[in-house]
Amino acid sequence: MKHPILEKHTGDSKILRDKKHIFFDFDGTLVDSLNDVSTSINNSLIELGFEELSPTVIQSLVGPDLRDTLTTAVNHRSFDFDTFIPVYVEDYYHNCVKTTVLYDDVINILQVLKERKKTLYILTNKPVKQTTQIARSLKIVDYFEEIIGPDTYDKAKPDPIGIISTQKKCGLHAKDMVMIGDTEIDILTAKNANIDSVAVSYGYREKEVLNEYSPTFMINKLKELIL
């Protein structure tokens, strides 16, 4: 089947020409989940007696491990993340696909990459169960060889263990791999794993912020991966 997005482009892009294994961040890269994440964080904070956070603050929390960033954002001595997290997980379970959507052309792009014999992974700081639930609901879960979260190896990005463990397990070369994401955390993860990075400017960080971390490539739209 010929994809409309591929009418004039049938070979690998310059970015992915030599890449066989592609690690995608999830929130802000494949899916726009900010509204649902914000709703569940604030529902949980209110239930526990804390003030809600602004959408701008919550957007800045997406990417890094939530424990430290949320504790800093709440800035209250009685806030306990271990008390917060089960309340949040329960709320988010019921609300995680209320408004969450795929970014433009994601399914077509994933299909094209699979047709080009790329092996795809999700590498996220969202727990695996939540990520899988959303990916299945949005009908993209089957495109990925593995979904790797902070609970897979008990370490969150920018620790590179998700990439390095896959590299060792599958006998991969660093030059064959690339990390794609929308925050500084993804760029740092790639650097820590000694692989190339692709920063996407349409997610939850401004292009100027991403440039400060010197990604290998910068793209404005995901479809640039296959053009």
Secondary structure as a PSIPRED ss2 file (coil, helix, strand):
# PSIPRED VFORMAT (PSIPRED V4.0)

   1 M C   1.000  0.000  0.000
   2 K C   1.000  0.000  0.000
   3 H C   1.000  0.000  0.000
   4 P H   0.000  1.000  0.000
   5 I H   0.000  1.000  0.000
   6 L H   0.000  1.000  0.000
   7 E C   1.000  0.000  0.000
   8 K C   1.000  0.000  0.000
   9 H C   1.000  0.000  0.000
  10 T C   1.000  0.000  0.000
  11 G C   1.000  0.000  0.000
  12 D C   1.000  0.000  0.000
  13 S C   1.000  0.000  0.000
  14 K C   1.000  0.000  0.000
  15 I C   1.000  0.000  0.000
  16 L C   1.000  0.000  0.000
  17 R C   1.000  0.000  0.000
  18 D C   1.000  0.000  0.000
  19 K C   1.000  0.000  0.000
  20 K C   1.000  0.000  0.000
  21 H E   0.000  0.000  1.000
  22 I E   0.000  0.000  1.000
  23 F E   0.000  0.000  1.000
  24 F E   0.000  0.000  1.000
  25 D C   1.000  0.000  0.000
  26 F C   1.000  0.000  0.000
  27 D E   0.000  0.000  1.000
  28 G C   1.000  0.000  0.000
  29 T C   1.000  0.000  0.000
  30 L C   1.000  0.000  0.000
  31 V E   0.000  0.000  1.000
  32 D E   0.000  0.000  1.000
  33 S C   1.000  0.000  0.000
  34 L H   0.000  1.000  0.000
  35 N H   0.000  1.000  0.000
  36 D H   0.000  1.000  0.000
  37 V H   0.000  1.000  0.000
  38 S H   0.000  1.000  0.000
  39 T H   0.000  1.000  0.000
  40 S H   0.000  1.000  0.000
  41 I H   0.000  1.000  0.000
  42 N H   0.000  1.000  0.000
  43 N H   0.000  1.000  0.000
  44 S H   0.000  1.000  0.000
  45 L H   0.000  1.000  0.000
  46 I H   0.000  1.000  0.000
  47 E H   0.000  1.000  0.000
  48 L C   1.000  0.000  0.000
  49 G C   1.000  0.000  0.000
  50 F C   1.000  0.000  0.000
  51 E C   1.000  0.000  0.000
  52 E C   1.000  0.000  0.000
  53 L C   1.000  0.000  0.000
  54 S C   1.000  0.000  0.000
  55 P H   0.000  1.000  0.000
  56 T H   0.000  1.000  0.000
  57 V H   0.000  1.000  0.000
  58 I H   0.000  1.000  0.000
  59 Q H   0.000  1.000  0.000
  60 S H   0.000  1.000  0.000
  61 L H   0.000  1.000  0.000
  62 V C   1.000  0.000  0.000
  63 G C   1.000  0.000  0.000
  64 P C   1.000  0.000  0.000
  65 D C   1.000  0.000  0.000
  66 L H   0.000  1.000  0.000
  67 R H   0.000  1.000  0.000
  68 D H   0.000  1.000  0.000
  69 T H   0.000  1.000  0.000
  70 L H   0.000  1.000  0.000
  71 T H   0.000  1.000  0.000
  72 T H   0.000  1.000  0.000
  73 A H   0.000  1.000  0.000
  74 V H   0.000  1.000  0.000
  75 N C   1.000  0.000  0.000
  76 H C   1.000  0.000  0.000
  77 R C   1.000  0.000  0.000
  78 S C   1.000  0.000  0.000
  79 F C   1.000  0.000  0.000
  80 D C   1.000  0.000  0.000
  81 F H   0.000  1.000  0.000
  82 D H   0.000  1.000  0.000
  83 T H   0.000  1.000  0.000
  84 F H   0.000  1.000  0.000
  85 I H   0.000  1.000  0.000
  86 P H   0.000  1.000  0.000
  87 V H   0.000  1.000  0.000
  88 Y H   0.000  1.000  0.000
  89 V H   0.000  1.000  0.000
  90 E H   0.000  1.000  0.000
  91 D H   0.000  1.000  0.000
  92 Y H   0.000  1.000  0.000
  93 Y H   0.000  1.000  0.000
  94 H H   0.000  1.000  0.000
  95 N H   0.000  1.000  0.000
  96 C C   1.000  0.000  0.000
  97 V C   1.000  0.000  0.000
  98 K C   1.000  0.000  0.000
  99 T C   1.000  0.000  0.000
 100 T C   1.000  0.000  0.000
 101 V E   0.000  0.000  1.000
 102 L E   0.000  0.000  1.000
 103 Y C   1.000  0.000  0.000
 104 D C   1.000  0.000  0.000
 105 D C   1.000  0.000  0.000
 106 V H   0.000  1.000  0.000
 107 I H   0.000  1.000  0.000
 108 N H   0.000  1.000  0.000
 109 I H   0.000  1.000  0.000
 110 L H   0.000  1.000  0.000
 111 Q H   0.000  1.000  0.000
 112 V H   0.000  1.000  0.000
 113 L H   0.000  1.000  0.000
 114 K H   0.000  1.000  0.000
 115 E H   0.000  1.000  0.000
 116 R C   1.000  0.000  0.000
 117 K C   1.000  0.000  0.000
 118 K C   1.000  0.000  0.000
 119 T E   0.000  0.000  1.000
 120 L E   0.000  0.000  1.000
 121 Y E   0.000  0.000  1.000
 122 I E   0.000  0.000  1.000
 123 L E   0.000  0.000  1.000
 124 T C   1.000  0.000  0.000
 125 N C   1.000  0.000  0.000
 126 K C   1.000  0.000  0.000
 127 P C   1.000  0.000  0.000
 128 V H   0.000  1.000  0.000
 129 K H   0.000  1.000  0.000
 130 Q H   0.000  1.000  0.000
 131 T H   0.000  1.000  0.000
 132 T H   0.000  1.000  0.000
 133 Q H   0.000  1.000  0.000
 134 I H   0.000  1.000  0.000
 135 A H   0.000  1.000  0.000
 136 R H   0.000  1.000  0.000
 137 S H   0.000  1.000  0.000
 138 L C   1.000  0.000  0.000
 139 K C   1.000  0.000  0.000
 140 I C   1.000  0.000  0.000
 141 V H   0.000  1.000  0.000
 142 D H   0.000  1.000  0.000
 143 Y H   0.000  1.000  0.000
 144 F C   1.000  0.000  0.000
 145 E C   1.000  0.000  0.000
 146 E E   0.000  0.000  1.000
 147 I E   0.000  0.000  1.000
 148 I E   0.000  0.000  1.000
 149 G C   1.000  0.000  0.000
 150 P C   1.000  0.000  0.000
 151 D C   1.000  0.000  0.000
 152 T C   1.000  0.000  0.000
 153 Y C   1.000  0.000  0.000
 154 D C   1.000  0.000  0.000
 155 K C   1.000  0.000  0.000
 156 A C   1.000  0.000  0.000
 157 K C   1.000  0.000  0.000
 158 P C   1.000  0.000  0.000
 159 D C   1.000  0.000  0.000
 160 P C   1.000  0.000  0.000
 161 I H   0.000  1.000  0.000
 162 G H   0.000  1.000  0.000
 163 I H   0.000  1.000  0.000
 164 I H   0.000  1.000  0.000
 165 S H   0.000  1.000  0.000
 166 T H   0.000  1.000  0.000
 167 Q H   0.000  1.000  0.000
 168 K H   0.000  1.000  0.000
 169 K H   0.000  1.000  0.000
 170 C H   0.000  1.000  0.000
 171 G C   1.000  0.000  0.000
 172 L C   1.000  0.000  0.000
 173 H C   1.000  0.000  0.000
 174 A H   0.000  1.000  0.000
 175 K H   0.000  1.000  0.000
 176 D H   0.000  1.000  0.000
 177 M E   0.000  0.000  1.000
 178 V E   0.000  0.000  1.000
 179 M E   0.000  0.000  1.000
 180 I E   0.000  0.000  1.000
 181 G E   0.000  0.000  1.000
 182 D C   1.000  0.000  0.000
 183 T C   1.000  0.000  0.000
 184 E H   0.000  1.000  0.000
 185 I H   0.000  1.000  0.000
 186 D H   0.000  1.000  0.000
 187 I H   0.000  1.000  0.000
 188 L H   0.000  1.000  0.000
 189 T H   0.000  1.000  0.000
 190 A H   0.000  1.000  0.000
 191 K H   0.000  1.000  0.000
 192 N H   0.000  1.000  0.000
 193 A H   0.000  1.000  0.000
 194 N C   1.000  0.000  0.000
 195 I C   1.000  0.000  0.000
 196 D E   0.000  0.000  1.000
 197 S E   0.000  0.000  1.000
 198 V E   0.000  0.000  1.000
 199 A E   0.000  0.000  1.000
 200 V E   0.000  0.000  1.000
 201 S C   1.000  0.000  0.000
 202 Y C   1.000  0.000  0.000
 203 G C   1.000  0.000  0.000
 204 Y C   1.000  0.000  0.000
 205 R C   1.000  0.000  0.000
 206 E C   1.000  0.000  0.000
 207 K H   0.000  1.000  0.000
 208 E H   0.000  1.000  0.000
 209 V H   0.000  1.000  0.000
 210 L H   0.000  1.000  0.000
 211 N H   0.000  1.000  0.000
 212 E C   1.000  0.000  0.000
 213 Y C   1.000  0.000  0.000
 214 S C   1.000  0.000  0.000
 215 P C   1.000  0.000  0.000
 216 T C   1.000  0.000  0.000
 217 F E   0.000  0.000  1.000
 218 M E   0.000  0.000  1.000
 219 I E   0.000  0.000  1.000
 220 N C   1.000  0.000  0.000
 221 K C   1.000  0.000  0.000
 222 L H   0.000  1.000  0.000
 223 K H   0.000  1.000  0.000
 224 E H   0.000  1.000  0.000
 225 L H   0.000  1.000  0.000
 226 I C   1.000  0.000  0.000
 227 L C   1.000  0.000  0.000
